[in-house]
């Protein structure tokens, strides 16, 4: 009987330890300074970086937040499965995939580069510019003094809104499924 109790206790302890180890693998990561998610690397939780440039070449399964000086660069092999928010002095450049929304809330630029894809909305809400050269499944918003540019390879399933005093540039070949609205003192310019 003691052997059964010892085996049962050992088995229970082993299951608990395995359960804790599994729970520990879902990791949120917080860093200060420059940080790179290497190609092939996966972060199972949210990623927060302050005062540094964040380069994503691997996968982040949660949300990404960058504050302070620095920028966010999603390389062609990079994937963000959540939302991406940058609120420092840098910008956002997406050459890979962001499955959620992208927001840039300071003076930096927001760019969906050639080959990049954003499944949600993208917004730039300060003096920076918003440039879309590839595909966006949601809406595009530029709210302040910067311009909004739709490159010739832009493919947007949603609406495009430019507000305040920036211009809206639409290059020949750009496709927008939704509405296009220039609501500020800027102009709509076709190129």
Backbone torsions as a table, in degrees:
resi	resn	phi	psi	omega
1	UNK	NA	-39.3	177.0
2	UNK	-62.6	-36.2	178.5
3	UNK	-64.8	-42.3	178.1
4	UNK	-62.4	-43.4	-179.3
5	UNK	-63.9	-42.3	179.2
6	UNK	-64.6	-45.2	178.6
7	UNK	-63.6	-43.1	179.3
8	UNK	-63.3	-43.0	178.8
9	UNK	-64.0	-44.0	178.6
10	UNK	-63.2	-42.3	178.9
11	UNK	-64.7	-44.0	178.5
12	UNK	-62.0	-44.9	178.9
13	UNK	-62.3	-40.3	178.3
14	UNK	-63.2	-40.3	178.3
15	UNK	-66.0	-42.9	179.0
16	UNK	-62.8	-44.7	179.0
17	UNK	-62.8	-43.2	177.7
18	UNK	-62.0	-39.7	178.7
19	UNK	-65.2	-41.0	178.0
20	UNK	-67.7	-39.4	179.2
21	UNK	-63.5	-39.8	178.3
22	UNK	-65.2	-43.5	179.4
23	UNK	-64.6	-31.0	-178.7
24	UNK	-73.4	-18.2	-178.0
25	UNK	-75.7	-20.2	174.7
26	UNK	-79.8	95.3	-169.2
27	UNK	-112.6	131.6	166.9
28	UNK	-90.7	140.8	-177.6
29	UNK	-123.0	131.5	176.7
30	UNK	-125.9	128.0	-177.9
31	UNK	-137.4	154.1	171.4
32	UNK	-117.1	134.0	-177.8
33	UNK	96.2	-178.2	-178.7
34	UNK	-62.2	142.2	-179.0
35	UNK	-148.8	140.3	179.5
36	UNK	-125.1	129.8	168.3
37	UNK	-91.2	107.1	-174.2
38	UNK	-66.1	155.9	174.2
39	UNK	-58.4	132.5	-177.7
40	UNK	88.6	-15.2	178.7
41	UNK	-83.2	142.9	177.2
42	UNK	-126.5	130.7	170.9
43	UNK	-105.6	120.9	-172.9
44	UNK	-80.8	-8.9	-178.2
45	UNK	-125.9	-153.2	178.6
46	UNK	-79.7	155.5	178.3
47	UNK	-127.9	123.3	179.3
48	UNK	-123.6	126.4	179.2
49	UNK	-127.7	133.7	175.8
50	UNK	-122.6	146.1	175.2
51	UNK	53.9	47.7	176.9
52	UNK	-175.1	162.7	178.0
53	UNK	-85.7	133.3	179.1
54	UNK	-106.8	122.6	177.1
55	UNK	-113.7	125.1	-178.6
56	UNK	-113.3	111.5	177.0
57	UNK	-112.7	-15.1	178.2
58	UNK	-105.9	-139.7	-175.4
59	UNK	-124.9	135.2	170.3
60	UNK	-117.3	118.4	-175.4
61	UNK	-83.4	-8.1	179.8
62	UNK	-115.5	-153.2	179.1
63	UNK	-87.0	153.4	178.1
64	UNK	-120.1	131.3	178.2
65	UNK	-131.5	131.9	175.6
66	UNK	-128.4	130.5	179.1
67	UNK	-130.2	159.4	179.4
68	UNK	79.5	-162.4	178.9
69	UNK	-67.3	152.8	-179.0
70	UNK	115.5	176.8	-175.5
71	UNK	-139.1	176.5	173.2
72	UNK	-122.1	126.0	178.8
73	UNK	-122.4	116.6	174.3
74	UNK	-100.6	105.8	-177.5
75	UNK	-69.7	172.0	-175.7
76	UNK	-61.1	-25.8	177.6
77	UNK	-94.2	-0.1	-175.3
78	UNK	-86.9	147.0	177.0
79	UNK	-138.5	132.7	171.1
80	UNK	-116.9	118.1	-176.6
81	UNK	-85.5	-10.2	178.1
82	UNK	-112.4	-151.0	177.8
83	UNK	-88.6	157.5	177.7
84	UNK	-127.1	124.4	-179.5
85	UNK	-129.4	130.3	176.5
86	UNK	-123.3	123.7	-177.3
87	UNK	-131.0	26.1	176.9
88	UNK	-106.0	-155.6	-177.3
89	UNK	-86.1	-6.7	-179.8
90	UNK	-92.6	-171.9	-178.6
91	UNK	-121.6	-169.3	179.5
92	UNK	-128.6	131.8	174.9
93	UNK	-129.7	123.3	-178.1
94	UNK	-114.7	109.6	172.5
95	UNK	-107.0	-12.4	178.4
96	UNK	-104.7	-131.5	-175.6
97	UNK	-128.1	134.2	168.9
98	UNK	-122.6	118.5	-176.5
99	UNK	-82.9	-15.3	179.0
100	UNK	-106.8	-150.9	179.6
101	UNK	-90.3	154.7	176.1
102	UNK	-121.3	129.5	175.9
103	UNK	-133.6	137.1	176.0
104	UNK	-122.9	115.0	-170.1
105	UNK	-113.4	20.4	178.6
106	UNK	-134.3	-152.7	-172.7
107	UNK	-84.2	-0.1	-179.5
108	UNK	-78.5	168.5	178.4
109	UNK	-92.7	154.0	172.5
110	UNK	-117.8	129.1	-174.5
111	UNK	-135.3	130.7	163.2
112	UNK	-101.7	105.0	-175.3
113	UNK	-77.6	169.9	175.6
114	UNK	-54.6	131.1	-178.4
115	UNK	87.5	-11.6	179.6
116	UNK	-81.1	159.3	-179.9
117	UNK	-147.8	131.0	173.1
118	UNK	-120.6	123.5	-177.0
119	UNK	-83.0	-22.0	-179.4
120	UNK	-102.8	-145.4	177.6
121	UNK	-93.3	161.2	171.7
122	UNK	-132.0	135.2	-177.3
123	UNK	-139.9	139.3	172.1
124	UNK	-122.7	120.8	-170.2
125	UNK	-123.1	31.5	174.0
126	UNK	-142.5	-146.3	-175.0
127	UNK	-81.6	-2.1	179.3
128	UNK	-76.2	173.8	-179.5
129	UNK	-105.0	157.9	175.3
130	UNK	-119.9	121.8	-179.2
131	UNK	-123.5	129.0	178.7
132	UNK	-122.1	116.0	-179.4
133	UNK	-115.5	3.6	-176.0
134	UNK	-145.5	-140.0	-170.2
135	UNK	-102.6	140.4	178.6
136	UNK	-137.6	122.1	179.7
137	UNK	-84.7	-19.1	-177.5
138	UNK	-104.8	-149.5	-179.1
139	UNK	-97.5	156.1	176.2
140	UNK	-116.7	129.8	-178.9
141	UNK	-128.7	131.5	169.9
142	UNK	-127.2	114.4	-168.2
143	UNK	-102.2	-13.8	-171.6
144	UNK	-126.7	-136.4	-170.0
145	UNK	-78.8	-9.4	-178.0
146	UNK	-83.3	171.5	177.6
147	UNK	-95.4	166.3	172.6
148	UNK	-120.8	124.7	-177.0
149	UNK	-121.6	128.7	175.2
150	UNK	-108.8	108.8	-179.4
151	UNK	-70.7	169.9	-174.8
152	UNK	-64.3	-21.4	178.9
153	UNK	-100.7	8.7	-179.5
154	UNK	-67.5	133.3	176.2
155	UNK	-130.3	108.0	-173.8
156	UNK	-120.6	121.6	179.4
157	UNK	-81.7	-21.1	-176.5
158	UNK	-102.1	-151.1	-178.2
159	UNK	-98.5	161.7	177.6
160	UNK	-125.3	124.6	-178.7
161	UNK	-127.1	126.1	172.0
162	UNK	-120.1	123.9	-177.9
163	UNK	-121.8	164.3	178.0
164	UNK	75.3	-139.9	-168.6
165	UNK	-104.9	10.5	177.7
166	UNK	-84.7	159.4	177.5
167	UNK	-89.3	159.0	174.1
168	UNK	-112.9	112.0	-179.9
169	UNK	-101.2	127.2	179.1
170	UNK	-124.0	112.3	179.6
171	UNK	-84.5	146.2	178.3
172	UNK	-55.7	131.4	-177.9
173	UNK	105.7	-22.0	177.9
174	UNK	-64.6	139.4	-179.6
175	UNK	-122.3	128.4	178.3
176	UNK	-127.6	119.6	180.0
177	UNK	-75.7	-32.1	-176.5
178	UNK	-95.2	-156.4	-179.7
179	UNK	-82.3	153.6	174.2
180	UNK	-119.9	124.7	-175.2
181	UNK	-134.6	125.5	172.4
182	UNK	-109.4	103.7	-172.0
183	UNK	-109.1	9.3	-179.6
184	UNK	-112.2	-158.0	179.8
185	UNK	-83.5	-3.7	177.8
186	UNK	-75.4	179.9	-177.9
187	UNK	-119.3	157.7	170.8
188	UNK	-94.1	121.0	-174.6
189	UNK	-121.4	123.3	177.3
190	UNK	-96.4	137.2	-179.1
191	UNK	-123.4	NA	NA
